[in-house]
Amino acid sequence: MLSLGDSPEEREYGLRMLVVSRCVERIGDHAVDIGEQVAYLVTGVFQEFTDASHPEVEASTRLGRAIRFDGRPRGTDQGEP
């Protein structure tokens, strides 16, 4: 069975570390969102970044899911009015 600590100080420390870990995760989520927005500003193509904890997803698969907001296929903006 899971032990939460024998003293109130240990339990408080464990609870604080749980809260800190959730905050760090939110910071990471915000950083990914900022990265997606910067990538869109630079390329004009929205690409949702994948979870780095799943390396089995190939880069080519991720790039294949990129969509343009104007509805045109990727790579069709060279020299068009």
C-alpha positions as CSV (number, residue, x, y, z in Angstrom):
1,M,0.0,0.0,0.0
2,L,1.1,3.6,-0.7
3,S,2.5,5.4,2.3
4,L,2.1,9.2,2.4
5,G,4.6,9.7,5.1
6,D,4.7,9.2,8.8
7,S,4.7,12.9,9.8
8,P,2.6,15.9,8.9
9,E,5.8,17.6,7.5
10,E,6.5,14.7,5.1
11,R,2.9,14.8,3.9
12,E,3.0,18.6,3.4
13,Y,6.3,18.3,1.5
14,G,4.8,15.6,-0.8
15,L,1.7,17.7,-1.4
16,R,3.8,20.7,-2.3
17,M,5.9,18.7,-4.7
18,L,2.7,17.4,-6.4
19,V,1.5,21.0,-6.9
20,V,5.0,22.1,-8.2
21,S,5.0,19.2,-10.7
22,R,1.6,20.2,-12.0
23,C,2.8,23.8,-12.4
24,V,6.0,22.7,-14.2
25,E,3.8,20.7,-16.6
26,R,1.6,23.7,-17.3
27,I,4.8,25.8,-18.1
28,G,5.8,23.1,-20.6
29,D,2.4,23.1,-22.2
30,H,2.5,26.9,-22.6
31,A,6.0,26.6,-24.1
32,V,4.8,24.1,-26.7
33,D,1.9,26.5,-27.6
34,I,4.3,29.4,-28.0
35,G,6.5,27.2,-30.2
36,E,3.5,26.2,-32.4
37,Q,2.5,29.9,-32.8
38,V,6.1,30.9,-33.7
39,A,6.3,28.1,-36.3
40,Y,3.0,29.3,-37.8
41,L,4.2,32.9,-38.0
42,V,7.5,31.8,-39.7
43,T,6.1,29.2,-42.1
44,G,2.4,30.1,-42.5
45,V,1.5,26.4,-41.9
46,F,-0.1,25.3,-38.7
47,Q,1.6,22.2,-37.3
48,E,0.6,20.7,-34.0
49,F,3.7,19.6,-32.2
50,T,3.6,16.0,-30.9
51,D,4.4,14.7,-27.4
52,A,8.2,14.2,-27.1
53,S,7.5,11.2,-24.9
54,H,6.3,9.2,-27.9
55,P,9.5,8.9,-30.2
56,E,7.8,6.2,-32.3
57,V,6.0,8.9,-34.2
58,E,8.1,9.7,-37.3
59,A,8.9,13.3,-38.3
60,S,7.5,12.6,-41.7
61,T,4.2,11.6,-40.2
62,R,4.0,14.8,-38.1
63,L,4.8,16.9,-41.1
64,G,2.2,15.1,-43.2
65,R,-0.5,16.3,-40.8
66,A,0.4,20.0,-41.3
67,I,-2.5,22.1,-42.7
68,R,-2.8,25.5,-44.2
69,F,-5.4,27.9,-42.9
70,D,-6.4,29.1,-46.4
71,G,-7.4,25.5,-47.4
72,R,-4.8,25.1,-50.1
73,P,-2.5,22.1,-50.0
74,R,1.0,22.6,-48.6
75,G,3.6,23.9,-51.0
76,T,1.2,25.6,-53.4
77,D,2.1,29.2,-52.5
78,Q,5.2,29.7,-54.7
79,G,4.6,32.6,-57.2
80,E,0.8,32.6,-56.8
81,P,-1.0,36.0,-56.5
